[in-house]
Amino acid sequence: MNPRTLSVSYGLEYYSPGNGDKNHVNDTNKMTPLLEIKGLKTELYTRQGPIFPVDDVDLEIYPQETVGLVGESGCGKTVTALSILRLINPVMGRVVSGTVLFQGKNLLNLPEEEMRSIRGNRISMIFQEPMSSLNPVLPVGEQIAEVFRLHQKKTPKEAWEGAVEMMHQVKIPESKKRAREYPHQMSGGMRQRIMIAMAMACKPDILIADEPTTALDVTIQAQILSLMEELKEEQKMAILLITHNLGIIAQTASRVAVMYTGRIVESAPVNRLFQTPLHPYSRGLLHSLPPPHLTGFKKELSTISGVVPELYDLPIGCKFQARCPLVFEPCRKKEPVLEEKQEGHWVRCYAV
């Protein structure tokens, strides 16, 4: 295995990301976004009152690119993905406002039947924990076959053959035999491959991958990321990669958006953000990583002071103000808007 792949999976090579294309901004300016999110706001109901884990989020995904969405746990990354696919449980919350345009259609306004034809078919999602996402009482082959039956109206025999073929494509050995196994009979890495097979069965235009390598050891992480990249190239799809691991973003993404308390605080091509981060939160995330080489490593890691504020008790003004070394009076009065400081480089901050 390539040593770079291993070190990036640990988040060690953030000084030199691999896939950030310096011409990417110019390329996308000539294209129409495959998915365009504008002003997305999602409300969840809690005992303390309503909270907004996704608040005025703008995000674009272009054909065949990988966009990273990063931030600490609880910043709104997963809720953003669920909002895109209209998977917010109505008992727990709702999308309040905004648009999610997919090939010219606003997904938030579509009839549920039409939305079901897109969800899992044109836009697929790999959920964070495969053991809880897979049905424990159905063989994994049956669960993949269901995708073919539901979206492509295949016969049971054709669907089963398609499931076995998908398991082969995601490099599960003895796929015919293992298709009859149950999730608990498989390792974490194999279960994640099953989730990828389900998501890729209909050759989607966009794959949303929510922490696809969480709880996997570093070798399996590298294999899963390599597999996703292979399938992306083969099927010519786009990926929205949700993760807290900046090393993974450096290895796989061309653009990255940084979230904090439900808002995008910085968005830029990967190379530019990793080399010249503008927002103090982005800088803090990067400076908290180990240096590129651990040999003789003695330096104490930097940390971001303070804690993330509770969503039901956010301060007036900038939400990062209590932790920010650059805070000054305007930050406490009004929240800054997301502004383009350089071509393709957007930041929400008064101090830059």
Short mmCIF file of the C-alpha atoms (twelve columns), coordinates in Angstrom:
data_MODEL
# 
_entry.id   MODEL 
# 
loop_
_atom_site.group_PDB 
_atom_site.id 
_atom_site.type_symbol 
_atom_site.label_atom_id 
_atom_site.label_alt_id 
_atom_site.label_comp_id 
_atom_site.label_asym_id 
_atom_site.label_seq_id 
_atom_site.Cartn_x 
_atom_site.Cartn_y 
_atom_site.Cartn_z 
_atom_site.pdbx_PDB_model_num 
ATOM 1   C CA . MET A 1   0.000   0.000   0.000   1 
ATOM 2   C CA . ASN A 2   1.154   3.493   -0.777  1 
ATOM 3   C CA . PRO A 3   2.649   5.020   2.422   1 
ATOM 4   C CA . ARG A 4   1.048   8.349   1.495   1 
ATOM 5   C CA . THR A 5   -2.390  6.718   1.620   1 
ATOM 6   C CA . LEU A 6   -1.764  5.483   5.148   1 
ATOM 7   C CA . SER A 7   -0.370  8.769   6.422   1 
ATOM 8   C CA . VAL A 8   -3.182  10.810  4.877   1 
ATOM 9   C CA . SER A 9   -5.738  8.533   6.523   1 
ATOM 10  C CA . TYR A 10  -4.193  9.523   9.841   1 
ATOM 11  C CA . GLY A 11  -4.476  13.191  8.840   1 
ATOM 12  C CA . LEU A 12  -0.711  13.740  8.753   1 
ATOM 13  C CA . GLU A 13  -0.136  15.329  5.343   1 
ATOM 14  C CA . TYR A 14  -2.370  18.324  5.510   1 
ATOM 15  C CA . TYR A 15  0.381   20.565  4.146   1 
ATOM 16  C CA . SER A 16  0.184   18.966  0.702   1 
ATOM 17  C CA . PRO A 17  -3.294  17.723  -0.213  1 
ATOM 18  C CA . GLY A 18  -3.396  15.404  -3.193  1 
ATOM 19  C CA . ASN A 19  -6.530  16.105  -5.206  1 
ATOM 20  C CA . GLY A 20  -7.043  19.861  -4.904  1 
ATOM 21  C CA . ASP A 21  -6.946  21.033  -8.500  1 
ATOM 22  C CA . LYS A 22  -5.807  24.648  -8.771  1 
ATOM 23  C CA . ASN A 23  -7.798  25.012  -11.990 1 
ATOM 24  C CA . HIS A 24  -10.936 23.550  -10.450 1 
ATOM 25  C CA . VAL A 25  -12.595 26.913  -9.717  1 
ATOM 26  C CA . ASN A 26  -12.231 28.052  -13.301 1 
ATOM 27  C CA . ASP A 27  -13.562 24.710  -14.545 1 
ATOM 28  C CA . THR A 28  -16.683 24.797  -12.377 1 
ATOM 29  C CA . ASN A 29  -17.444 28.388  -13.297 1 
ATOM 30  C CA . LYS A 30  -18.150 27.123  -16.816 1 
ATOM 31  C CA . MET A 31  -20.458 24.344  -15.631 1 
ATOM 32  C CA . THR A 32  -23.967 24.041  -14.239 1 
ATOM 33  C CA . PRO A 33  -24.079 22.570  -10.717 1 
ATOM 34  C CA . LEU A 34  -25.481 19.062  -10.486 1 
ATOM 35  C CA . LEU A 35  -26.802 19.912  -7.016  1 
ATOM 36  C CA . GLU A 36  -27.283 23.491  -5.822  1 
ATOM 37  C CA . ILE A 37  -28.291 24.217  -2.228  1 
ATOM 38  C CA . LYS A 38  -29.389 27.743  -1.375  1 
ATOM 39  C CA . GLY A 39  -30.379 29.108  2.048   1 
ATOM 40  C CA . LEU A 40  -31.137 25.653  3.491   1 
ATOM 41  C CA . LYS A 41  -32.496 25.878  7.047   1 
ATOM 42  C CA . THR A 42  -33.626 22.902  9.127   1 
ATOM 43  C CA . GLU A 43  -35.389 23.013  12.486  1 
ATOM 44  C CA . LEU A 44  -35.300 20.243  15.087  1 
ATOM 45  C CA . TYR A 45  -37.575 20.101  18.131  1 
ATOM 46  C CA . THR A 46  -35.928 19.693  21.549  1 
ATOM 47  C CA . ARG A 47  -36.955 20.022  25.189  1 
ATOM 48  C CA . GLN A 48  -35.083 23.315  25.324  1 
ATOM 49  C CA . GLY A 49  -37.016 24.603  22.307  1 
ATOM 50  C CA . PRO A 50  -36.386 24.617  18.559  1 
ATOM 51  C CA . ILE A 51  -32.805 24.497  17.308  1 
ATOM 52  C CA . PHE A 52  -31.416 24.997  13.800  1 
ATOM 53  C CA . PRO A 53  -28.563 22.532  13.121  1 
ATOM 54  C CA . VAL A 54  -28.607 23.649  9.466   1 
ATOM 55  C CA . ASP A 55  -28.913 27.423  9.140   1 
ATOM 56  C CA . ASP A 56  -28.708 29.266  5.802   1 
ATOM 57  C CA . VAL A 57  -26.417 26.712  4.143   1 
ATOM 58  C CA . ASP A 58  -25.286 27.297  0.547   1 
ATOM 59  C CA . LEU A 59  -23.437 24.496  -1.241  1 
ATOM 60  C CA . GLU A 60  -22.839 23.462  -4.844  1 
ATOM 61  C CA . ILE A 61  -21.757 20.103  -6.233  1 
ATOM 62  C CA . TYR A 62  -20.630 19.850  -9.834  1 
ATOM 63  C CA . PRO A 63  -20.612 16.723  -12.043 1 
ATOM 64  C CA . GLN A 64  -17.908 14.173  -11.250 1 
ATOM 65  C CA . GLU A 65  -16.312 16.151  -8.399  1 
ATOM 66  C CA . THR A 66  -15.828 15.303  -4.737  1 
ATOM 67  C CA . VAL A 67  -16.842 17.988  -2.231  1 
ATOM 68  C CA . GLY A 68  -15.826 17.616  1.401   1 
ATOM 69  C CA . LEU A 69  -18.023 18.809  4.264   1 
ATOM 70  C CA . VAL A 70  -16.039 18.995  7.514   1 
ATOM 71  C CA . GLY A 71  -16.506 20.156  11.088  1 
ATOM 72  C CA . GLU A 72  -16.735 18.945  14.667  1 
ATOM 73  C CA . SER A 73  -19.404 16.495  15.793  1 
ATOM 74  C CA . GLY A 74  -22.770 18.211  16.111  1 
ATOM 75  C CA . CYS A 75  -22.011 21.006  13.645  1 
ATOM 76  C CA . GLY A 76  -24.835 19.964  11.276  1 
ATOM 77  C CA . LYS A 77  -23.098 17.857  8.623   1 
ATOM 78  C CA . THR A 78  -25.366 14.808  8.857   1 
ATOM 79  C CA . VAL A 79  -28.548 16.881  9.216   1 
ATOM 80  C CA . THR A 80  -27.547 18.685  6.007   1 
ATOM 81  C CA . ALA A 81  -27.368 15.354  4.171   1 
ATOM 82  C CA . LEU A 82  -30.688 14.164  5.602   1 
ATOM 83  C CA . SER A 83  -32.303 17.482  4.651   1 
ATOM 84  C CA . ILE A 84  -31.114 17.156  1.043   1 
ATOM 85  C CA . LEU A 85  -32.833 13.762  0.770   1 
ATOM 86  C CA . ARG A 86  -35.885 14.822  2.820   1 
ATOM 87  C CA . LEU A 87  -35.166 12.193  5.452   1 
ATOM 88  C CA . ILE A 88  -35.837 14.400  8.485   1 
ATOM 89  C CA . ASN A 89  -38.399 12.609  10.657  1 
ATOM 90  C CA . PRO A 90  -41.446 14.961  10.755  1 
ATOM 91  C CA . VAL A 91  -41.910 14.101  14.429  1 
ATOM 92  C CA . MET A 92  -38.411 15.402  15.160  1 
ATOM 93  C CA . GLY A 93  -38.135 18.395  12.845  1 
ATOM 94  C CA . ARG A 94  -38.574 19.897  9.394   1 
ATOM 95  C CA . VAL A 95  -36.845 21.826  6.642   1 
ATOM 96  C CA . VAL A 96  -37.942 25.422  7.222   1 
ATOM 97  C CA . SER A 97  -36.703 27.169  4.098   1 
ATOM 98  C CA . GLY A 98  -34.292 27.100  1.190   1 
ATOM 99  C CA . THR A 99  -33.989 25.244  -2.089  1 
ATOM 100 C CA . VAL A 100 -32.218 22.047  -3.110  1 
ATOM 101 C CA . LEU A 101 -31.990 22.095  -6.902  1 
ATOM 102 C CA . PHE A 102 -31.115 18.814  -8.590  1 
ATOM 103 C CA . GLN A 103 -30.956 19.062  -12.367 1 
ATOM 104 C CA . GLY A 104 -33.315 22.034  -12.244 1 
ATOM 105 C CA . LYS A 105 -35.870 20.494  -9.849  1 
ATOM 106 C CA . ASN A 106 -36.326 21.701  -6.281  1 
ATOM 107 C CA . LEU A 107 -36.278 18.474  -4.265  1 
ATOM 108 C CA . LEU A 108 -38.036 20.153  -1.339  1 
ATOM 109 C CA . ASN A 109 -41.169 20.748  -3.439  1 
ATOM 110 C CA . LEU A 110 -41.453 17.395  -5.210  1 
ATOM 111 C CA . PRO A 111 -44.323 14.987  -4.475  1 
ATOM 112 C CA . GLU A 112 -43.175 12.170  -2.203  1 
ATOM 113 C CA . GLU A 113 -43.582 9.557   -4.951  1 
ATOM 114 C CA . GLU A 114 -41.267 11.466  -7.280  1 
ATOM 115 C CA . MET A 115 -38.809 12.047  -4.433  1 
ATOM 116 C CA . ARG A 116 -38.688 8.283   -3.782  1 
ATOM 117 C CA . SER A 117 -37.725 7.742   -7.418  1 
ATOM 118 C CA . ILE A 118 -34.705 10.033  -6.890  1 
ATOM 119 C CA . ARG A 119 -33.699 8.956   -3.378  1 
ATOM 120 C CA . GLY A 120 -31.519 5.852   -3.574  1 
ATOM 121 C CA . ASN A 121 -31.617 5.967   -7.356  1 
ATOM 122 C CA . ARG A 122 -30.267 9.290   -8.675  1 
ATOM 123 C CA . ILE A 123 -28.925 10.430  -5.277  1 
ATOM 124 C CA . SER A 124 -27.708 7.709   -2.898  1 
ATOM 125 C CA . MET A 125 -26.380 7.865   0.634   1 
ATOM 126 C CA . ILE A 126 -23.979 5.761   2.674   1 
ATOM 127 C CA . PHE A 127 -25.033 6.149   6.291   1 
ATOM 128 C CA . GLN A 128 -22.652 6.581   9.181   1 
ATOM 129 C CA . GLU A 129 -23.052 3.229   10.966  1 
ATOM 130 C CA . PRO A 130 -23.534 0.203   8.676   1 
ATOM 131 C CA . MET A 131 -24.534 -2.181  11.469  1 
ATOM 132 C CA . SER A 132 -27.552 -0.054  12.418  1 
ATOM 133 C CA . SER A 133 -28.358 0.805   8.787   1 
ATOM 134 C CA . LEU A 134 -28.538 -2.795  7.576   1 
ATOM 135 C CA . ASN A 135 -31.513 -5.021  8.420   1 
ATOM 136 C CA . PRO A 136 -30.173 -7.652  10.862  1 
ATOM 137 C CA . VAL A 137 -32.735 -10.322 9.860   1 
ATOM 138 C CA . LEU A 138 -32.240 -10.204 6.067   1 
ATOM 139 C CA . PRO A 139 -29.286 -11.629 4.109   1 
ATOM 140 C CA . VAL A 140 -27.144 -8.831  2.705   1 
ATOM 141 C CA . GLY A 141 -27.802 -9.991  -0.869  1 
ATOM 142 C CA . GLU A 142 -31.542 -9.553  -0.352  1 
ATOM 143 C CA . GLN A 143 -30.987 -6.020  0.879   1 
ATOM 144 C CA . ILE A 144 -29.015 -5.076  -2.237  1 
ATOM 145 C CA . ALA A 145 -31.507 -6.889  -4.492  1 
ATOM 146 C CA . GLU A 146 -34.322 -4.794  -3.029  1 
ATOM 147 C CA . VAL A 147 -32.746 -1.697  -4.593  1 
ATOM 148 C CA . PHE A 148 -32.924 -3.285  -8.051  1 
ATOM 149 C CA . ARG A 149 -36.517 -4.412  -7.540  1 
ATOM 150 C CA . LEU A 150 -37.663 -1.048  -6.211  1 
ATOM 151 C CA . HIS A 151 -35.935 1.345   -8.614  1 
ATOM 152 C CA . GLN A 152 -35.319 -0.746  -11.739 1 
ATOM 153 C CA . LYS A 153 -38.337 -3.078  -11.532 1 
ATOM 154 C CA . LYS A 154 -36.182 -6.164  -12.034 1 
ATOM 155 C CA . THR A 155 -37.477 -9.675  -11.436 1 
ATOM 156 C CA . PRO A 156 -36.375 -11.413 -8.216  1 
ATOM 157 C CA . LYS A 157 -33.864 -13.508 -10.179 1 
ATOM 158 C CA . GLU A 158 -32.435 -10.490 -12.032 1 
ATOM 159 C CA . ALA A 159 -32.271 -8.493  -8.799  1 
ATOM 160 C CA . TRP A 160 -30.403 -11.286 -7.019  1 
ATOM 161 C CA . GLU A 161 -27.914 -11.600 -9.874  1 
ATOM 162 C CA . GLY A 162 -27.453 -7.832  -9.797  1 
ATOM 163 C CA . ALA A 163 -26.807 -7.964  -6.050  1 
ATOM 164 C CA . VAL A 164 -24.145 -10.646 -6.433  1 
ATOM 165 C CA . GLU A 165 -22.515 -8.652  -9.229  1 
ATOM 166 C CA . MET A 166 -22.481 -5.498  -7.082  1 
ATOM 167 C CA . MET A 167 -20.848 -7.426  -4.239  1 
ATOM 168 C CA . HIS A 168 -18.208 -8.571  -6.708  1 
ATOM 169 C CA . GLN A 169 -17.681 -4.964  -7.868  1 
ATOM 170 C CA . VAL A 170 -17.037 -3.787  -4.324  1 
ATOM 171 C CA . LYS A 171 -14.454 -6.565  -4.006  1 
ATOM 172 C CA . ILE A 172 -16.224 -8.906  -1.598  1 
ATOM 173 C CA . PRO A 173 -14.693 -12.365 -2.149  1 
ATOM 174 C CA . GLU A 174 -16.964 -15.362 -2.790  1 
ATOM 175 C CA . SER A 175 -19.822 -12.974 -3.452  1 
ATOM 176 C CA . LYS A 176 -22.343 -15.716 -4.345  1 
ATOM 177 C CA . LYS A 177 -21.796 -17.398 -0.992  1 
ATOM 178 C CA . ARG A 178 -21.548 -14.239 1.085   1 
ATOM 179 C CA . ALA A 179 -24.712 -12.771 -0.431  1 
ATOM 180 C CA . ARG A 180 -26.638 -15.248 1.742   1 
ATOM 181 C CA . GLU A 181 -24.921 -14.145 4.956   1 
ATOM 182 C CA . TYR A 182 -26.392 -11.778 7.544   1 
ATOM 183 C CA . PRO A 183 -24.799 -8.462  8.617   1 
ATOM 184 C CA . HIS A 184 -23.594 -9.842  11.973  1 
ATOM 185 C CA . GLN A 185 -21.560 -12.469 10.109  1 
ATOM 186 C CA . MET A 186 -19.458 -9.791  8.429   1 
ATOM 187 C CA . SER A 187 -16.671 -7.505  9.597   1 
ATOM 188 C CA . GLY A 188 -17.091 -3.743  9.800   1 
ATOM 189 C CA . GLY A 189 -15.196 -3.264  6.550   1 
ATOM 190 C CA . MET A 190 -17.352 -5.837  4.746   1 
ATOM 191 C CA . ARG A 191 -20.561 -4.239  6.054   1 
ATOM 192 C CA . GLN A 192 -19.355 -0.884  4.757   1 
ATOM 193 C CA . ARG A 193 -18.762 -2.477  1.349   1 
ATOM 194 C CA . ILE A 194 -22.339 -3.795  1.416   1 
ATOM 195 C CA . MET A 195 -23.570 -0.246  2.099   1 
ATOM 196 C CA . ILE A 196 -21.507 1.009   -0.847  1 
ATOM 197 C CA . ALA A 197 -22.917 -1.758  -3.065  1 
ATOM 198 C CA . MET A 198 -26.473 -0.744  -2.114  1 
ATOM 199 C CA . ALA A 199 -25.749 2.927   -2.752  1 
ATOM 200 C CA . MET A 200 -24.071 2.283   -6.101  1 
ATOM 201 C CA . ALA A 201 -26.531 -0.305  -7.435  1 
ATOM 202 C CA . CYS A 202 -28.485 2.180   -9.585  1 
ATOM 203 C CA . LYS A 203 -25.422 4.116   -10.733 1 
ATOM 204 C CA . PRO A 204 -26.411 7.393   -9.011  1 
ATOM 205 C CA . ASP A 205 -25.418 10.844  -10.190 1 
ATOM 206 C CA . ILE A 206 -24.482 11.842  -6.626  1 
ATOM 207 C CA . LEU A 207 -23.264 9.757   -3.700  1 
ATOM 208 C CA . ILE A 208 -23.532 11.247  -0.201  1 
ATOM 209 C CA . ALA A 209 -21.039 9.462   2.046   1 
ATOM 210 C CA . ASP A 210 -21.534 10.233  5.753   1 
ATOM 211 C CA . GLU A 211 -18.356 9.347   7.680   1 
ATOM 212 C CA . PRO A 212 -17.798 6.251   5.502   1 
ATOM 213 C CA . THR A 213 -14.634 5.189   7.351   1 
ATOM 214 C CA . THR A 214 -15.651 5.800   10.970  1 
ATOM 215 C CA . ALA A 215 -14.671 2.965   13.370  1 
ATOM 216 C CA . LEU A 216 -12.556 1.228   10.706  1 
ATOM 217 C CA . ASP A 217 -8.844  0.650   11.176  1 
ATOM 218 C CA . VAL A 218 -6.515  2.690   8.989   1 
ATOM 219 C CA . THR A 219 -5.801  -0.078  6.466   1 
ATOM 220 C CA . ILE A 220 -9.514  -0.719  5.864   1 
ATOM 221 C CA . GLN A 221 -10.110 3.044   5.694   1 
ATOM 222 C CA . ALA A 222 -7.633  3.312   2.840   1 
ATOM 223 C CA . GLN A 223 -9.271  0.387   1.020   1 
ATOM 224 C CA . ILE A 224 -12.774 1.896   1.345   1 
ATOM 225 C CA . LEU A 225 -11.609 5.313   0.106   1 
ATOM 226 C CA . SER A 226 -9.773  3.705   -2.807  1 
ATOM 227 C CA . LEU A 227 -12.891 1.687   -3.680  1 
ATOM 228 C CA . MET A 228 -15.101 4.791   -3.636  1 
ATOM 229 C CA . GLU A 229 -12.669 6.623   -5.899  1 
ATOM 230 C CA . GLU A 230 -12.600 3.707   -8.361  1 
ATOM 231 C CA . LEU A 231 -16.390 3.522   -8.510  1 
ATOM 232 C CA . LYS A 232 -16.625 7.300   -8.880  1 
ATOM 233 C CA . GLU A 233 -14.369 7.181   -11.947 1 
ATOM 234 C CA . GLU A 234 -16.166 4.164   -13.435 1 
ATOM 235 C CA . GLN A 235 -19.670 5.558   -12.974 1 
ATOM 236 C CA . LYS A 236 -18.754 9.236   -13.497 1 
ATOM 237 C CA . MET A 237 -20.619 10.442  -10.417 1 
ATOM 238 C CA . ALA A 238 -20.137 13.236  -7.893  1 
ATOM 239 C CA . ILE A 239 -19.535 12.673  -4.169  1 
ATOM 240 C CA . LEU A 240 -20.447 14.724  -1.104  1 
ATOM 241 C CA . LEU A 241 -18.011 13.409  1.509   1 
ATOM 242 C CA . ILE A 242 -18.966 14.172  5.112   1 
ATOM 243 C CA . THR A 243 -16.162 13.675  7.608   1 
ATOM 244 C CA . HIS A 244 -14.297 15.191  10.533  1 
ATOM 245 C CA . ASN A 245 -10.995 13.800  9.190   1 
ATOM 246 C CA . LEU A 246 -9.093  16.496  7.306   1 
ATOM 247 C CA . GLY A 247 -6.572  13.911  6.107   1 
ATOM 248 C CA . ILE A 248 -9.321  12.135  4.172   1 
ATOM 249 C CA . ILE A 249 -10.375 15.457  2.631   1 
ATOM 250 C CA . ALA A 250 -6.778  16.119  1.577   1 
ATOM 251 C CA . GLN A 251 -6.631  12.751  -0.149  1 
ATOM 252 C CA . THR A 252 -9.986  12.686  -1.926  1 
ATOM 253 C CA . ALA A 253 -11.744 16.053  -2.340  1 
ATOM 254 C CA . SER A 254 -11.299 18.904  -4.808  1 
ATOM 255 C CA . ARG A 255 -13.345 21.438  -2.808  1 
ATOM 256 C CA . VAL A 256 -14.151 21.651  0.883   1 
ATOM 257 C CA . ALA A 257 -16.735 23.460  3.016   1 
ATOM 258 C CA . VAL A 258 -16.174 23.952  6.753   1 
ATOM 259 C CA . MET A 259 -19.239 23.959  9.043   1 
ATOM 260 C CA . TYR A 260 -19.668 25.435  12.505  1 
ATOM 261 C CA . THR A 261 -22.950 25.539  14.482  1 
ATOM 262 C CA . GLY A 262 -24.992 24.787  11.384  1 
ATOM 263 C CA . ARG A 263 -23.344 27.359  9.107   1 
ATOM 264 C CA . ILE A 264 -20.729 27.217  6.370   1 
ATOM 265 C CA . VAL A 265 -17.904 29.406  7.678   1 
ATOM 266 C CA . GLU A 266 -15.421 28.792  4.856   1 
ATOM 267 C CA . SER A 267 -15.499 27.173  1.431   1 
ATOM 268 C CA . ALA A 268 -12.622 26.851  -1.026  1 
ATOM 269 C CA . PRO A 269 -10.659 24.499  -3.288  1 
ATOM 270 C CA . VAL A 270 -8.778  22.030  -1.095  1 
ATOM 271 C CA . ASN A 271 -5.272  23.239  -1.964  1 
ATOM 272 C CA . ARG A 272 -6.155  26.834  -1.203  1 
ATOM 273 C CA . LEU A 273 -7.914  26.160  2.092   1 
ATOM 274 C CA . PHE A 274 -5.148  23.894  3.376   1 
ATOM 275 C CA . GLN A 275 -2.396  26.306  2.371   1 
ATOM 276 C CA . THR A 276 -4.090  29.637  3.260   1 
ATOM 277 C CA . PRO A 277 -7.092  29.084  5.557   1 
ATOM 278 C CA . LEU A 278 -8.846  32.388  6.267   1 
ATOM 279 C CA . HIS A 279 -11.383 31.661  8.989   1 
ATOM 280 C CA . PRO A 280 -9.947  31.297  12.524  1 
ATOM 281 C CA . TYR A 281 -11.932 28.061  12.977  1 
ATOM 282 C CA . SER A 282 -10.430 26.510  9.838   1 
ATOM 283 C CA . ARG A 283 -6.956  27.549  11.017  1 
ATOM 284 C CA . GLY A 284 -7.624  25.986  14.398  1 
ATOM 285 C CA . LEU A 285 -8.691  22.698  12.831  1 
ATOM 286 C CA . LEU A 286 -5.575  22.539  10.681  1 
ATOM 287 C CA . HIS A 287 -3.204  23.544  13.474  1 
ATOM 288 C CA . SER A 288 -4.630  20.861  15.745  1 
ATOM 289 C CA . LEU A 289 -3.326  18.131  13.410  1 
ATOM 290 C CA . PRO A 290 0.015   16.397  13.977  1 
ATOM 291 C CA . PRO A 291 2.934   17.519  11.795  1 
ATOM 292 C CA . PRO A 292 3.562   15.600  8.561   1 
ATOM 293 C CA . HIS A 293 6.074   13.211  10.161  1 
ATOM 294 C CA . LEU A 294 5.843   11.682  13.629  1 
ATOM 295 C CA . THR A 295 9.539   10.779  13.911  1 
ATOM 296 C CA . GLY A 296 10.964  12.634  16.906  1 
ATOM 297 C CA . PHE A 297 7.589   14.287  17.457  1 
ATOM 298 C CA . LYS A 298 7.679   16.322  20.685  1 
ATOM 299 C CA . LYS A 299 5.678   19.449  19.891  1 
ATOM 300 C CA . GLU A 300 2.440   19.842  21.847  1 
ATOM 301 C CA . LEU A 301 -0.565  19.999  19.539  1 
ATOM 302 C CA . SER A 302 -2.515  23.241  19.296  1 
ATOM 303 C CA . THR A 303 -6.141  23.240  20.433  1 
ATOM 304 C CA . ILE A 304 -9.141  25.471  19.855  1 
ATOM 305 C CA . SER A 305 -9.991  27.047  23.201  1 
ATOM 306 C CA . GLY A 306 -13.480 26.783  24.668  1 
ATOM 307 C CA . VAL A 307 -16.342 24.576  23.535  1 
ATOM 308 C CA . VAL A 308 -18.958 24.670  20.786  1 
ATOM 309 C CA . PRO A 309 -21.975 26.671  22.055  1 
ATOM 310 C CA . GLU A 310 -25.278 24.869  22.465  1 
ATOM 311 C CA . LEU A 311 -27.571 25.363  19.487  1 
ATOM 312 C CA . TYR A 312 -30.394 26.492  21.781  1 
ATOM 313 C CA . ASP A 313 -28.183 29.177  23.369  1 
ATOM 314 C CA . LEU A 314 -26.180 30.747  20.543  1 
ATOM 315 C CA . PRO A 315 -24.609 34.184  21.025  1 
ATOM 316 C CA . ILE A 316 -25.658 37.261  19.071  1 
ATOM 317 C CA . GLY A 317 -23.228 37.960  16.256  1 
ATOM 318 C CA . CYS A 318 -20.528 35.537  15.171  1 
ATOM 319 C CA . LYS A 319 -21.104 32.071  16.647  1 
ATOM 320 C CA . PHE A 320 -17.341 31.475  16.965  1 
ATOM 321 C CA . GLN A 321 -16.651 34.668  18.918  1 
ATOM 322 C CA . ALA A 322 -16.090 33.057  22.351  1 
ATOM 323 C CA . ARG A 323 -13.313 30.844  20.929  1 
ATOM 324 C CA . CYS A 324 -11.797 33.240  18.414  1 
ATOM 325 C CA . PRO A 325 -8.371  34.891  18.927  1 
ATOM 326 C CA . LEU A 326 -9.292  37.634  16.420  1 
ATOM 327 C CA . VAL A 327 -12.625 38.678  17.924  1 
ATOM 328 C CA . PHE A 328 -13.415 42.414  18.043  1 
ATOM 329 C CA . GLU A 329 -16.504 44.569  18.562  1 
ATOM 330 C CA . PRO A 330 -18.387 43.989  15.248  1 
ATOM 331 C CA . CYS A 331 -18.234 40.222  15.850  1 
ATOM 332 C CA . ARG A 332 -20.460 40.603  18.926  1 
ATOM 333 C CA . LYS A 333 -23.118 42.732  17.243  1 
ATOM 334 C CA . LYS A 334 -24.029 41.078  13.950  1 
ATOM 335 C CA . GLU A 335 -23.202 37.743  12.353  1 
ATOM 336 C CA . PRO A 336 -20.958 38.144  9.306   1 
ATOM 337 C CA . VAL A 337 -22.238 36.958  5.932   1 
ATOM 338 C CA . LEU A 338 -20.443 34.461  3.717   1 
ATOM 339 C CA . GLU A 339 -18.372 36.575  1.304   1 
ATOM 340 C CA . GLU A 340 -16.103 35.673  -1.613  1 
ATOM 341 C CA . LYS A 341 -12.640 36.990  -0.639  1 
ATOM 342 C CA . GLN A 342 -10.862 35.408  -3.611  1 
ATOM 343 C CA . GLU A 343 -12.207 33.591  -6.655  1 
ATOM 344 C CA . GLY A 344 -13.915 30.488  -5.302  1 
ATOM 345 C CA . HIS A 345 -12.797 31.176  -1.710  1 
ATOM 346 C CA . TRP A 346 -15.704 32.147  0.561   1 
ATOM 347 C CA . VAL A 347 -15.439 33.013  4.260   1 
ATOM 348 C CA . ARG A 348 -17.760 34.229  7.032   1 
ATOM 349 C CA . CYS A 349 -15.543 36.513  9.099   1 
ATOM 350 C CA . TYR A 350 -15.058 40.245  9.804   1 
ATOM 351 C CA . ALA A 351 -11.353 39.852  10.633  1 
ATOM 352 C CA . VAL A 352 -10.127 38.710  7.193   1 
# 
